[in-house]
Amino acid sequence: MRALRHTAWVVTVLYWGLICVLTHLSPRDVPHVSINDKLVHFLMYGGFGFLLGLALHFSGVRRWIFLLVLLIALAYGAIDEWTQPIFGRTCDLFDWLADAGGALSAVALLFLLLRITRRSAPI
């Protein structure tokens, strides 16, 4: 279990770092994707919320895990948006709302998966 916990945290921190780097590149250095910007935010923060939830779960956090994941993702999303103007990017409330939607969806998915795995665990 220790290796699983360690791996979950390493993957989560690396993913979080990737989000930080990508969202703070200057606009001309950002890779062009052919999907909607808000969908990218939704998916990136959905992945972040899911990975963070798994890392916390494997670390033994059970109480308030979903609220904790959501609060961390919302706070980081806000900080991320507020600091983007420093790098020539725009601070956009709708980007933050897409981040929030992705994190909330991840929390809901994680909740369902943990409920299913608890019920199917041998007694």
Secondary structure, 3 states (H helix, E strand, C coil): CHHHHHHHHHHHHHHHHHHHHHHCCCHHHCCCCCCCHHHHHHHHHHHHHHHHHHHHHHCCCCCCHHHHHHHHHHHHHHHHHHHHHHHCCCCCHHHHHHHHHHHHHHHHHHHHHHHHHHHHCCC
